[in-house]
């Protein structure tokens, strides 16, 4: 495929809404799958859980699940759950659960993956975090 030069496998979770994916990063036990499940309960579709394959296609970062993990997500204390796989999706946003947001109105942050700059959010530890992520995927950030 033209523009696809390399692939990177990350320990992460990824869900998508309306063709825009959020890549959820964090240490083991940080809540990646839990946040993905919360987003799924609000309408997002599972791209991948535990391992995410990232490839660059031109100016887009595409996330997909390894074949062996497609359609499965771990619910701690419950087990492996089935989920309709969303298939490959372009990453619009990255969330780092290991970093806590201290600012009420944080500065714009970004991270670089496979040579592409992507918006980065830190964990807010608020009940509205999942809703805010979905609204970001729908409409973006204004200021």
N, C-alpha and C positions, 0 to 999 in steps of 0.2 A: 504494500500500500504506500503510495507516495506520501512523504512527510513523516512516516512512522519510522523513527531511527533507532529507538531503544525502548526497552520495557523495564519497569521497576516494580518489584513486589514489595508492598508495605504492610506491616502489621497495623491494620486500620479497619474501620467500618465505613460503608458508603451507602447512602440512600439518595433517591432523586424525586423531584416533584416538577412536573411540567417540562421535562427535558433538561433540567438543571440539577446537578448533583452536589452534595456536600460530602466532603471527605473528612471523617472524624478520626483524629489522631489522639494518642495517649498511651501511657504505660499500661501494662497488663493489670486489669482490675480497676482501671480509672473510670469505667462506665461507658465505653464506646458502644457496645452492643445495647446497653440500656437506653442510651440516647437515641440510637437507631430505632429501637422498638417504640419509643415514645413518638418519634417522628412518623413512623409507619402507622401508629394508631391514629395519627392526625392526617393521614392521606398520602404520605410518601411511600415510594416503592423501594424494595431492597435491591441494591446493586450487588453488594458483597459484604460479608461479615468475616472478621478475623484476618483475612488476607485479601488485599485488593491489588489487582494488576493495573498499573498506570502506563499508558503509552501516549506519546505526543503525535498528534495528527495536525500538522501545520501549526496554527496558533491556538489549538485546543488540546487540553489534557483530557484523555478519555479513561474512565475507570470501568473495570469489569471484574467479574468474579472468576477465580480459578474454576475449571470445570468440576472438580471434585467437591467444591463447596457451594456451587450455584444452588440457589433456592433454599438455603439453610441459614438460620441465625440462632446463636446461643442465648438462652435466657437463663442467667445464673440462678441456680436452685430449682429450675424447672426442667431444663434439658434443651436439646436441639429441636427447634421448631421449623416447620416448613413455611415458605413464603414464595409467592409468585415472583420469579426473577425479573427485574426490570431490563436486563441486558446492558450492554455498554452504554454509558452516559457521559456527557461532557461535565467536567468538574467546574463549578462556578465559585465554590466557597470551601475554605478549609477551616476546621475547628480544632483547636489544640486544647484538650481537656487537662493537660498538665500545667497550663498557665492560667492563673486566675485574673480575671479582669477587675481592676481596682477603680477604674474611672466610670462615672455615670454616663458620660458621652465620650467614649474612647476615640483616640486618633485612628485614622485609617492605617491599618497594618497590612503587610503582605508577606508572603513566603514564596520561595522559588522552588518549583518542582520540574525537573526535566527541562530547565531553561525557560520556564514560563512563570510569570508573576501572577499570583492568585491572592485574593483577599483572604485575610486571616482574622479569625475571631478567637478570643480567649474565653474560657469557661466563666460564665457569670454566676453559677451556683444559685440561680433563681428559678422559681416555678415557671416563669415565662420564657425561659431560654429556648425550649423546643419551638414554641409558637413564634418567637422572634426569628429563629433560623428559617422556618417555613415562609414567613413574611418576606425575609430577605431574598429567598429564592424566587418568590412571586414577583416582587416589585423593586428589589435592590435597596440601597441605602441612599438617602437624600443628602445628608450632611455628615 
